[in-house]
Amino acid sequence: MRNAEQILEFDKVKEIWKELALTEYAKQEIERTVPIKSEPELLARQRETSEAKMLIEKNGMPPLDSLQGLKEWVMIAKKGGCLSAEQLEGVGMALTAVSRLKQYLNQGKVYDISLAYYEENLEPLTDIKDKIHTQLRGGRVDDNASRMLKTYRSNMAKEEDSMRSKAEAAMRANKVYLADNFSTTKNGHLCIPVKKEHKNRIRGTVIEQSSTGSTVFMEPAAVTKHYEEIQILLIYEENEVRRILYELTACIHDEAETLEADIRMIEKLDYIFSKGKLSLELEAAEPMINTERRIVFKDGRHPLMDKSVAVPLQFTIGDGTNGVVITGPNTGGKTVAIKTVALNCMMAQCGLHVTCKQADVCMNSNYLCDIGDGQNLSENLSTFSAHISNVLDILRHINKESLVIMDELGSGTDPAEGMGIAVAILEELKKSGALFLVTTHYPEVKQYAEQEEEIVNARMTFDKESLKPLYQLVIGEAGESCAFYIAGKMGMPKSMLATAARAAYNGGMPKELEKICVESEMKKQPSGHIQKSQMKKQRQQNIRKYQIGDSVMVYPDKKIGIVCQPQNEKGVLRVQMPDKKIWINQKRVKLHVAAEELYPEDYDFSILFDTVENRKLRHQMDRGKCMNGEITLNM
């Protein structure tokens, strides 16, 4: 049985829904969402959605956070690791989000919204949050994180100033020996550029030389002692930074359980608020939920259709009517109508609001659908075979709490037999006690629905003047396909419509149809003619008929020979080679020199190809002197 979620396009609704969630947990929870079968749970989920929507409308969007990486960072802290400054800042930002969300929910309490009381389950850990924000800034430990760290960094800054001063003094004192008038840093050392031939005139250490070798970069001796002091200070600074990071990580470790509880609550709230956001996105409303097998929609629409063009759907089923048979013209909106009903019911049972002005939706044990041709080429199933296979699967799973929708009931086969099968399916659906919506074109099915108390006809309205569907469902009336009417308005001649009417109704044409018919015959439009290929004929014309005496080249050896017998009906000819005669297909030879260019007219080729003995015998035959009536030629 095909997946009802995909057939009804609930998976597409989920894609829109997931875009409104921030945390990975909420997105996964959305993907896992299925219709709820517990009435108390469903009512609670619907209440959550309504309260989330109300809070958003009154307080704006909630200050939720994606919490990306937070679970991993808490786990590192729990295992005794050390978080980096960037990771700790991420924890601090998450705690800020917790604090803001707690304040946001607290403000909602004035509206007596129970969802707002979730704030009591959030702990912002203000002390840790403030400590992180005080000691970390811009992905690094701030200078003011501790007195020692500030001292080390201040001393390093002084030493760096002294290094630059000493380097500038060395450059002024040794100006004539320099290759340039600026200092530079090489491998962490502050150096001055010195001409190679003068490097021994300056006290210092060669750190590097230029690519040409003409310049060396030297760290002056007066600079070296400051460099060494900075290296010591760097070690002190690194140790102090590590101590501060470990201290902050230890705070996370100590409050790991609280943080994990905050994470779970934010994820849950993200899922709840995503339902409220979806309701606002789709301009949806909270449905009433019942278990009395009743569905009522007022101004319903398909959630994936453009709101500005969707025609509101009025629909009712239940209270003694279990089935609706919808008829009407093609493209009239029958399929959209039944999918709109089923999809909104599924959304309601998942705790979501529905795209209706008002709705009363019953809970269903399962959703069973047969929409589309279902053709399966890999399993060699035709449209009708796949349709029947799906229908039988539906009948195996159906019960009195099911919601069933079937499109084009009994289609894909002989109309008479298809009609019979459609009636048989309806009978089984009626016996099951399930709610069902089906579409069909068969007039006999409409008649069947009229005779059954638990089934009602419905039609999709159609404007016969403009030939446009109105997409309005009218329950209690049977529709018509309007095929003849549409064909007549589109210009089908009266003679053709009369033939169609006789075949369909075994009688004359309806008067209403005669008014729109045109008398003219169908005008034929030129469409060109098939052009046969001339290649085969040309190839046949291009094949040369080789003559005795033609000089030919024999492939693939490319040897020259003389044709001694022309080709037969199979295209095989005989060629005199220098040492033998061979039979060969004409495709393996190519004309080298034609016989008429090599020999005079009426040339006797027996001189070339016959033995002397054969020539004598042939000469005797010509004179009628054949001995014993037999002559044998040696070819």
C-alpha positions as CSV (number, residue, x, y, z in Angstrom):
1,M,0.0,0.0,0.0
2,R,1.4,3.4,-1.0
3,N,2.4,5.8,1.8
4,A,-0.6,8.0,2.6
5,E,1.7,10.8,3.9
6,Q,3.3,11.1,0.5
7,I,0.0,10.7,-1.5
8,L,-1.7,13.4,0.6
9,E,1.5,15.6,0.4
10,F,1.9,15.8,4.1
11,D,5.6,15.3,3.5
12,K,5.6,18.7,1.7
13,V,3.8,20.3,4.6
14,K,6.6,18.9,6.8
15,E,9.3,20.5,4.7
16,I,7.7,23.9,5.3
17,W,7.3,23.1,9.0
18,K,10.9,22.1,9.4
19,E,12.1,25.4,8.0
20,L,10.4,27.1,11.0
21,A,12.3,25.0,13.6
22,L,15.8,25.9,14.8
23,T,17.1,22.9,16.7
24,E,18.1,19.6,15.1
25,Y,15.9,17.7,17.6
26,A,12.8,19.7,16.6
27,K,13.5,19.0,12.9
28,Q,13.8,15.3,13.6
29,E,10.7,15.3,15.8
30,I,8.8,16.9,12.9
31,E,10.0,14.2,10.5
32,R,8.8,11.5,13.0
33,T,5.4,13.1,13.6
34,V,2.5,10.8,12.8
35,P,-1.3,11.0,13.6
36,I,-2.0,10.7,17.3
37,K,-4.5,8.0,18.4
38,S,-4.9,9.0,22.0
39,E,-7.6,11.6,22.5
40,P,-6.2,13.2,25.6
41,E,-2.7,13.5,24.0
42,L,-4.1,15.0,20.8
43,L,-6.1,17.6,22.7
44,A,-3.0,18.5,24.7
45,R,-0.9,18.8,21.5
46,Q,-3.6,21.0,19.9
47,R,-3.7,23.2,23.0
48,E,0.1,23.6,22.8
49,T,-0.1,24.7,19.2
50,S,-2.9,27.3,19.9
51,E,-1.0,28.7,22.9
52,A,2.3,28.9,21.0
53,K,0.5,30.8,18.2
54,M,-1.2,33.1,20.8
55,L,2.2,33.9,22.5
56,I,3.8,34.7,19.2
57,E,0.9,37.0,18.3
58,K,1.1,38.8,21.6
59,N,4.9,38.8,22.4
60,G,6.5,38.3,19.0
61,M,8.8,35.5,18.0
62,P,10.4,33.6,20.9
63,P,14.2,34.1,21.4
64,L,15.1,30.4,20.8
65,D,18.6,29.2,20.0
66,S,19.7,26.4,17.6
67,L,22.0,25.0,20.4
68,Q,24.4,23.9,17.8
69,G,27.3,22.1,19.4
70,L,26.1,22.6,22.9
71,K,25.4,19.0,23.7
72,E,29.0,18.0,22.6
73,W,30.5,20.8,24.7
74,V,28.6,19.7,27.8
75,M,29.8,16.2,27.2
76,I,33.4,17.3,26.9
77,A,33.1,19.1,30.3
78,K,31.5,16.1,31.9
79,K,34.4,13.9,30.8
80,G,37.0,16.2,32.3
81,G,38.2,17.9,29.1
82,C,38.9,21.6,28.6
83,L,36.7,23.7,26.4
84,S,38.2,26.4,24.2
85,A,37.3,30.0,24.5
86,E,35.1,29.8,21.4
87,Q,33.2,26.8,22.8
88,L,32.8,28.5,26.2
89,E,31.5,31.6,24.5
90,G,29.0,29.3,22.7
91,V,27.8,28.0,26.1
92,G,27.5,31.6,27.3
93,M,25.3,32.6,24.3
94,A,23.1,29.5,24.9
95,L,22.6,30.6,28.5
96,T,21.8,34.1,27.4
97,A,19.1,32.5,25.1
98,V,17.8,30.6,28.1
99,S,17.6,33.8,30.1
100,R,15.7,35.6,27.4
101,L,13.4,32.7,26.7
102,K,12.6,32.5,30.4
103,Q,11.8,36.2,30.4
104,Y,9.7,35.8,27.2
105,L,7.6,33.0,28.7
106,N,7.2,34.9,32.1
107,Q,5.6,37.8,30.2
108,G,3.1,35.4,28.7
109,K,1.7,34.5,32.1
110,V,-0.4,37.7,32.2
111,Y,-2.5,36.1,29.4
112,D,-3.2,33.0,31.5
113,I,-1.4,30.8,28.9
114,S,-0.3,27.5,30.5
115,L,2.6,27.2,28.0
116,A,4.1,30.2,29.6
117,Y,4.7,28.3,32.8
118,Y,7.4,26.2,31.1
119,E,9.7,29.1,32.2
120,E,9.8,27.5,35.6
121,N,11.7,24.6,34.0
122,L,14.4,26.8,32.6
123,E,17.5,27.7,34.7
124,P,19.7,30.4,33.0
125,L,22.7,29.7,35.4
126,T,23.3,33.5,35.6
127,D,26.5,33.3,37.6
128,I,28.2,31.1,35.0
129,K,26.8,33.1,32.1
130,D,28.1,36.4,33.7
131,K,31.5,34.8,34.4
132,I,31.9,33.7,30.8
133,H,30.9,37.0,29.4
134,T,33.3,38.8,31.8
135,Q,36.3,36.6,31.2
136,L,35.9,35.9,27.4
137,R,35.6,38.2,24.5
138,G,36.0,37.8,20.8
139,G,37.0,34.1,21.0
140,R,39.8,34.7,23.5
141,V,40.4,35.1,27.2
142,D,40.0,38.8,28.0
143,D,43.0,40.7,29.5
144,N,40.9,41.5,32.6
145,A,40.0,37.8,33.3
146,S,42.6,37.8,36.1
147,R,45.1,40.2,37.6
148,M,48.0,37.9,36.7
149,L,47.0,37.6,33.1
150,K,46.7,41.4,32.8
151,T,50.2,41.8,34.3
152,Y,51.7,39.3,31.9
153,R,50.1,40.9,28.8
154,S,51.0,44.4,30.0
155,N,54.7,43.4,30.5
156,M,54.7,41.7,27.1
157,A,53.5,44.9,25.5
158,K,56.3,46.9,27.3
159,E,58.9,44.4,26.2
160,E,57.6,44.6,22.6
161,D,57.9,48.4,22.7
162,S,61.4,48.1,24.0
163,M,62.3,45.7,21.2
164,R,61.1,48.1,18.6
165,S,63.0,51.0,20.2
166,K,66.3,48.9,20.4
167,A,65.8,47.8,16.7
168,E,65.3,51.4,15.6
169,A,68.4,52.5,17.6
170,A,70.5,49.8,16.0
171,M,69.3,50.9,12.5
172,R,70.2,54.5,13.2
173,A,73.7,53.5,14.5
174,N,74.4,51.2,11.5
175,K,72.6,53.0,8.7
176,V,75.5,52.6,6.2
177,Y,75.5,48.8,6.6
178,L,71.8,48.3,6.0
179,A,70.1,47.0,2.8
180,D,66.9,48.9,3.7
181,N,65.6,51.3,6.2
182,F,62.9,49.2,8.0
183,S,62.7,46.4,10.5
184,T,60.7,43.2,10.0
185,T,59.7,40.1,11.9
186,K,61.3,36.8,10.9
187,N,60.4,33.5,12.7
188,G,59.0,35.6,15.6
189,H,62.2,37.7,15.9
190,L,62.4,41.4,15.2
191,C,65.2,41.8,12.6
192,I,67.0,44.5,10.6
193,P,68.1,44.0,7.0
194,V,71.9,44.0,6.7
195,K,74.1,43.8,3.6
196,K,75.7,40.4,3.6
197,E,79.3,41.7,3.4
198,H,78.7,43.9,6.6
199,K,77.0,41.3,8.8
200,N,80.1,41.0,11.1
201,R,80.1,44.7,11.8
202,I,76.8,44.5,13.8
203,R,76.4,42.7,17.1
204,G,73.5,40.3,16.8
205,T,72.3,36.9,15.4
206,V,71.5,36.1,11.8
207,I,67.9,34.8,11.7
208,E,67.4,34.5,8.0
209,Q,68.7,35.7,4.6
210,S,67.0,36.9,1.4
211,S,66.4,34.6,-1.5
212,T,69.2,36.3,-3.5
213,G,71.6,35.9,-0.5
214,S,72.7,39.5,-0.7
215,T,70.8,40.5,2.5
216,V,70.8,38.9,5.9
217,F,68.1,39.6,8.6
218,M,69.8,40.1,12.0
219,E,68.3,40.3,15.4
220,P,70.5,43.0,17.2
221,A,72.0,41.8,20.5
222,A,70.1,44.6,22.4
223,V,66.8,43.2,21.0
224,T,67.5,39.6,21.9
225,K,67.2,40.0,25.7
226,H,63.7,41.5,25.3
227,Y,62.7,38.7,22.9
228,E,63.8,36.1,25.5
229,E,61.8,37.9,28.2
230,I,58.7,37.9,26.0
231,Q,59.1,34.1,25.5
232,I,59.0,33.6,29.3
233,L,56.0,35.8,29.6
234,L,54.2,33.9,26.9
235,I,54.6,30.7,28.9
236,Y,53.2,32.4,32.0
237,E,50.3,33.8,29.9
238,E,49.5,30.4,28.3
239,N,49.4,28.7,31.7
240,E,47.1,31.4,33.1
241,V,44.8,31.2,30.1
242,R,44.6,27.4,30.5
243,R,43.9,27.8,34.2
244,I,41.0,30.2,33.4
245,L,39.5,27.9,30.7
246,Y,39.7,24.9,33.0
247,E,38.0,26.9,35.7
248,L,35.2,27.9,33.5
249,T,34.9,24.3,32.1
250,A,34.7,23.1,35.6
251,C,31.7,25.3,36.2
252,I,30.0,23.7,33.2
253,H,30.9,20.3,34.5
254,D,29.3,21.1,37.9
255,E,26.1,22.3,36.2
256,A,26.0,19.7,33.4
257,E,22.7,18.2,34.5
258,T,21.0,21.6,34.7
259,L,22.4,22.5,31.3
260,E,21.1,19.3,29.8
261,A,17.7,19.9,31.3
262,D,17.7,23.4,29.7
263,I,18.7,21.9,26.3
264,R,15.8,19.4,26.5
265,M,13.3,22.1,27.4
266,I,14.5,24.5,24.6
267,E,14.3,21.6,22.1
268,K,10.7,20.9,23.3
269,L,9.7,24.5,23.1
270,D,11.3,24.8,19.7
271,Y,9.0,22.0,18.5
272,I,5.9,23.5,20.1
273,F,6.6,27.0,18.8
274,S,7.3,25.6,15.3
275,K,3.7,24.4,15.3
276,G,2.5,27.9,16.2
277,K,4.7,29.4,13.5
278,L,3.3,27.0,10.9
279,S,-0.3,28.0,11.9
280,L,0.6,31.6,11.3
281,E,2.4,30.8,8.1
282,L,-0.6,28.9,6.7
283,E,-3.2,31.2,8.2
284,A,-4.7,28.2,9.9
285,A,-7.1,27.7,12.8
286,E,-7.5,25.3,15.7
287,P,-9.9,22.4,14.8
288,M,-12.4,20.8,17.2
289,I,-11.6,17.1,17.8
290,N,-14.2,14.4,18.0
291,T,-14.5,10.7,18.2
292,E,-18.0,10.5,16.7
293,R,-17.0,10.0,13.1
294,R,-17.8,13.5,12.0
295,I,-15.9,15.8,9.7
296,V,-17.0,19.4,9.0
297,F,-15.0,22.0,7.2
298,K,-16.1,25.6,6.7
299,D,-14.0,27.6,4.1
300,G,-11.4,24.9,3.9
301,R,-8.5,25.0,1.4
302,H,-5.5,22.9,0.5
303,P,-2.5,24.1,2.6
304,L,-0.1,24.0,-0.3
305,M,-2.3,26.1,-2.6
306,D,-2.0,29.8,-3.1
307,K,-4.4,31.4,-0.6
308,S,-5.3,34.1,-3.0
309,V,-6.7,31.8,-5.7
310,A,-7.9,28.8,-3.6
311,V,-11.7,28.5,-3.6
312,P,-13.1,27.8,-0.1
313,L,-14.4,24.3,0.4
314,Q,-17.5,23.5,2.4
315,F,-17.6,19.9,3.4
316,T,-19.6,17.7,5.8
317,I,-19.7,14.0,6.4
318,G,-20.9,11.9,9.3
319,D,-24.1,11.8,11.4
320,G,-25.5,8.9,9.3
321,T,-23.6,9.7,6.1
322,N,-20.4,7.7,5.8
323,G,-19.6,8.1,2.1
324,V,-19.4,10.9,-0.4
325,V,-19.3,10.2,-4.2
326,I,-18.0,13.3,-6.0
327,T,-18.6,13.7,-9.8
328,G,-18.0,16.5,-12.3
329,P,-15.8,17.4,-15.3
330,N,-12.1,16.7,-15.6
331,T,-9.9,19.4,-14.0
332,G,-12.9,20.4,-12.0
333,G,-11.1,20.0,-8.7
334,K,-12.5,16.6,-7.5
335,T,-9.0,15.2,-6.6
336,V,-8.0,18.5,-4.9
337,A,-11.2,18.4,-2.9
338,I,-10.7,14.9,-1.4
339,K,-7.0,15.5,-0.8
340,T,-7.9,18.8,1.0
341,V,-10.2,17.0,3.4
342,A,-7.9,14.1,4.1
343,L,-4.7,16.2,4.4
344,N,-6.4,18.6,6.9
345,C,-7.7,15.7,8.9
346,M,-4.1,14.2,9.1
347,M,-2.7,17.6,10.1
348,A,-5.3,18.0,12.8
349,Q,-4.5,14.5,14.1
350,C,-0.8,15.4,14.3
351,G,-1.6,18.3,16.6
352,L,-1.4,21.0,13.9
353,H,-4.0,23.6,13.0
354,V,-5.9,23.2,9.8
355,T,-6.4,25.6,6.8
356,C,-10.0,26.2,7.5
357,K,-12.1,29.0,9.0
358,Q,-13.7,26.4,11.2
359,A,-13.3,22.7,11.5
360,D,-14.6,19.7,13.4
361,V,-12.4,16.7,12.8
362,C,-12.8,13.1,13.9
363,M,-9.8,11.0,14.9
364,N,-9.0,8.2,12.4
365,S,-7.2,4.9,13.0
366,N,-5.6,5.0,9.6
367,Y,-5.6,6.9,6.3
368,L,-6.1,4.8,3.2
369,C,-5.6,6.4,-0.2
370,D,-5.8,5.4,-3.8
371,I,-4.9,8.4,-6.0
372,G,-3.1,8.4,-9.3
373,D,-2.6,5.7,-11.9
374,G,0.0,3.8,-9.7
375,Q,1.5,2.2,-12.8
376,N,4.5,0.1,-11.8
377,L,6.7,-0.8,-14.8
378,S,9.3,-2.6,-12.7
379,E,6.6,-5.0,-11.5
380,N,4.9,-5.1,-14.8
381,L,1.6,-3.7,-13.4
382,S,-0.7,-1.8,-15.7
383,T,-2.7,1.2,-14.4
384,F,-5.7,-0.9,-13.7
385,S,-3.7,-3.8,-12.1
386,A,-1.9,-1.3,-9.8
387,H,-5.2,0.3,-9.0
388,I,-6.9,-2.9,-8.1
389,S,-3.9,-4.1,-6.1
390,N,-4.0,-0.9,-4.0
391,V,-7.7,-1.1,-3.5
392,L,-7.5,-4.7,-2.3
393,D,-4.8,-3.7,0.1
394,I,-7.0,-0.9,1.4
395,L,-9.9,-3.3,1.9
396,R,-7.6,-5.6,3.9
397,H,-6.7,-2.7,6.3
398,I,-10.0,-0.9,6.6
399,N,-12.1,-0.7,9.7
400,K,-14.9,1.5,11.0
401,E,-12.4,4.2,12.2
402,S,-10.6,4.5,8.9
403,L,-10.7,7.5,6.5
404,V,-10.6,6.3,2.9
405,I,-10.1,8.4,-0.3
406,M,-10.2,7.0,-3.8
407,D,-9.8,8.9,-7.0
408,E,-11.4,7.8,-10.4
409,L,-13.1,4.7,-8.9
410,G,-13.1,1.8,-11.3
411,S,-11.1,3.6,-14.0
412,G,-8.4,2.1,-16.3
413,T,-10.5,-0.8,-17.8
414,D,-13.6,-1.5,-19.9
415,P,-16.3,1.0,-18.8
416,A,-19.0,-1.6,-18.1
417,E,-16.8,-3.8,-16.1
418,G,-15.1,-0.8,-14.4
419,M,-18.6,0.5,-13.3
420,G,-19.4,-2.9,-11.8
421,I,-16.1,-3.0,-9.9
422,A,-16.7,0.6,-8.7
423,V,-20.1,-0.4,-7.3
424,A,-18.7,-3.5,-5.6
425,I,-15.9,-1.4,-4.0
426,L,-18.5,1.1,-2.7
427,E,-20.5,-1.7,-1.2
428,E,-17.4,-3.0,0.7
429,L,-16.6,0.5,1.9
430,K,-20.2,0.9,3.1
431,K,-20.1,-2.4,5.0
432,S,-16.8,-1.5,6.7
433,G,-18.5,1.5,8.4
434,A,-15.5,3.7,7.5
435,L,-15.7,7.3,6.3
436,F,-14.9,7.5,2.6
437,L,-14.6,10.0,-0.3
438,V,-14.5,8.8,-3.9
439,T,-14.5,10.4,-7.3
440,T,-16.0,8.9,-10.4
441,H,-17.5,9.5,-13.9
442,Y,-19.8,6.5,-14.0
443,P,-23.5,7.5,-14.1
444,E,-24.4,4.1,-12.6
445,V,-22.3,4.9,-9.5
446,K,-24.2,8.1,-9.1
447,Q,-27.4,6.1,-9.2
448,Y,-26.1,3.7,-6.7
449,A,-25.2,6.5,-4.3
450,E,-28.7,8.0,-4.6
451,Q,-30.3,4.7,-3.5
452,E,-28.0,4.1,-0.5
453,E,-28.9,6.0,2.7
454,E,-25.4,6.1,4.0
455,I,-23.9,7.5,0.8
456,V,-24.4,10.9,-0.7
457,N,-23.6,12.4,-4.1
458,A,-21.7,15.6,-4.5
459,R,-20.5,17.6,-7.6
460,M,-17.9,20.1,-8.5
461,T,-19.5,23.2,-10.1
462,F,-18.6,24.1,-13.7
463,D,-19.3,27.3,-15.8
464,K,-20.6,26.0,-19.1
465,E,-20.2,29.4,-20.8
466,S,-16.6,30.1,-20.0
467,L,-15.7,26.3,-19.9
468,K,-13.9,26.9,-16.6
469,P,-14.3,24.9,-13.4
470,L,-15.5,26.8,-10.4
471,Y,-13.9,24.4,-7.8
472,Q,-16.9,24.5,-5.5
473,L,-18.2,21.4,-3.9
474,V,-22.0,21.0,-3.7
475,I,-23.0,18.0,-1.5
476,G,-26.3,16.4,-2.2
477,E,-26.3,16.8,-6.0
478,A,-24.8,14.5,-8.7
479,G,-22.5,16.1,-11.2
480,E,-22.0,15.5,-14.9
481,S,-18.8,15.2,-16.9
482,C,-19.8,17.9,-19.4
483,A,-17.6,16.1,-22.0
484,F,-20.1,16.6,-24.9
485,Y,-20.7,20.2,-23.8
486,I,-17.0,21.0,-23.7
487,A,-16.4,19.3,-27.0
488,G,-19.2,21.3,-28.6
489,K,-18.0,24.6,-27.3
490,M,-14.5,23.8,-28.5
491,G,-15.8,23.3,-32.1
492,M,-16.5,19.6,-32.6
493,P,-19.0,19.4,-35.6
494,K,-22.6,18.5,-35.0
495,S,-22.3,15.3,-37.0
496,M,-19.5,14.0,-34.7
497,L,-21.5,14.9,-31.6
498,A,-24.6,13.2,-33.0
499,T,-22.6,10.0,-33.5
500,A,-21.2,10.3,-30.0
501,A,-24.7,10.9,-28.5
502,R,-26.1,7.8,-30.3
503,A,-23.3,5.7,-29.0
504,A,-23.7,7.0,-25.4
505,Y,-27.4,7.4,-25.1
506,N,-28.8,5.1,-27.8
507,G,-30.9,8.0,-29.1
508,G,-30.8,11.6,-30.4
509,M,-28.8,14.5,-29.2
510,P,-30.0,16.5,-26.1
511,K,-31.7,19.8,-27.0
512,E,-29.3,21.7,-24.8
513,L,-26.4,20.3,-26.8
514,E,-27.9,21.2,-30.2
515,K,-27.9,24.9,-29.3
516,I,-24.1,25.0,-29.2
517,C,-23.3,22.7,-32.1
518,V,-21.6,24.0,-35.3
519,E,-22.9,22.7,-38.6
520,S,-19.6,22.9,-40.5
521,E,-17.4,19.9,-41.1
522,M,-14.0,19.5,-39.6
523,K,-11.5,21.5,-41.5
524,K,-8.3,19.6,-42.4
525,Q,-5.0,21.3,-41.8
526,P,-2.0,20.5,-43.9
527,S,0.5,18.5,-42.0
528,G,3.1,17.5,-44.7
529,H,4.0,14.1,-46.0
530,I,6.5,11.4,-45.0
531,Q,9.7,11.6,-47.1
532,K,11.3,8.2,-47.8
533,S,15.0,7.9,-47.6
534,Q,16.8,7.8,-51.0
535,M,20.0,6.4,-49.5
536,K,19.3,2.7,-50.2
537,K,18.4,3.5,-53.8
538,Q,21.5,5.6,-54.2
539,R,23.7,2.9,-52.7
540,Q,22.3,0.4,-55.2
541,Q,22.9,2.8,-58.0
542,N,26.5,3.4,-56.8
543,I,27.4,-0.3,-56.8
544,R,29.4,-0.9,-60.0
545,K,28.9,-3.9,-62.2
546,Y,32.4,-5.1,-62.8
547,Q,33.2,-6.3,-66.4
548,I,35.7,-8.9,-67.6
549,G,39.0,-7.2,-68.1
550,D,38.5,-4.5,-65.4
551,S,41.7,-4.0,-63.4
552,V,40.8,-4.0,-59.7
553,M,42.6,-3.6,-56.4
554,V,41.9,-6.5,-53.9
555,Y,41.7,-5.6,-50.2
556,P,43.1,-5.8,-47.6
557,D,46.3,-6.9,-49.4
558,K,46.0,-4.1,-52.0
559,K,47.1,-6.4,-54.8
560,I,46.1,-5.7,-58.5
561,G,44.1,-8.3,-60.4
562,I,42.0,-8.7,-63.5
563,V,38.2,-9.6,-63.4
564,C,37.8,-12.8,-65.3
565,Q,34.2,-13.5,-64.4
566,P,31.6,-10.8,-63.5
567,Q,29.8,-10.9,-60.1
568,N,26.9,-13.3,-59.7
569,E,23.5,-12.7,-57.9
570,K,25.3,-12.9,-54.6
571,G,27.8,-10.2,-55.5
572,V,30.8,-12.6,-55.9
573,L,33.1,-12.3,-58.8
574,R,36.3,-14.1,-60.0
575,V,39.6,-12.3,-60.3
576,Q,42.8,-13.4,-62.0
577,M,45.7,-12.7,-59.6
578,P,49.4,-13.0,-60.7
579,D,49.6,-16.6,-59.6
580,K,46.0,-17.8,-59.2
581,K,42.3,-17.1,-59.7
582,I,40.1,-16.3,-56.7
583,W,36.5,-15.8,-55.9
584,I,35.9,-12.7,-53.9
585,N,32.9,-10.4,-52.8
586,Q,32.6,-7.2,-54.8
587,K,32.8,-5.2,-51.5
588,R,36.5,-6.3,-51.2
589,V,37.5,-4.9,-54.5
590,K,37.9,-1.4,-56.0
591,L,38.1,-0.5,-59.6
592,H,41.7,0.4,-60.6
593,V,41.4,0.8,-64.4
594,A,38.3,0.0,-66.4
595,A,38.6,-2.6,-69.2
596,E,37.6,-0.1,-71.9
597,E,40.7,1.9,-71.0
598,L,43.0,-1.1,-71.2
599,Y,41.8,-3.1,-74.2
600,P,40.4,-2.3,-77.6
601,E,36.8,-3.0,-78.5
602,D,36.0,-6.7,-79.2
603,Y,39.2,-7.8,-77.5
604,D,39.4,-11.6,-77.1
605,F,39.9,-12.0,-73.3
606,S,40.4,-15.8,-73.7
607,I,43.9,-14.9,-74.7
608,L,44.4,-13.8,-71.1
609,F,42.4,-16.2,-69.1
610,D,42.2,-19.5,-71.2
611,T,45.0,-22.1,-71.6
612,V,46.3,-22.8,-75.1
613,E,44.5,-26.2,-75.1
614,N,41.2,-24.6,-74.2
615,R,41.5,-22.0,-76.9
616,K,42.2,-24.8,-79.5
617,L,39.1,-26.7,-78.3
618,R,36.9,-23.6,-78.4
619,H,38.2,-22.9,-81.8
620,Q,37.2,-26.4,-82.9
621,M,33.7,-26.0,-81.4
622,D,33.2,-22.9,-83.4
623,R,34.1,-24.8,-86.6
624,G,31.7,-27.8,-85.6
625,K,34.5,-30.3,-85.5
626,C,34.1,-31.5,-82.0
627,M,35.3,-35.1,-81.7
628,N,32.9,-37.8,-80.1
629,G,30.4,-35.0,-79.3
630,E,32.2,-34.0,-76.1
631,I,34.6,-31.2,-75.4
632,T,36.2,-30.6,-71.9
633,L,37.5,-27.2,-71.1
634,N,40.2,-26.8,-68.5
635,M,39.6,-23.7,-66.6
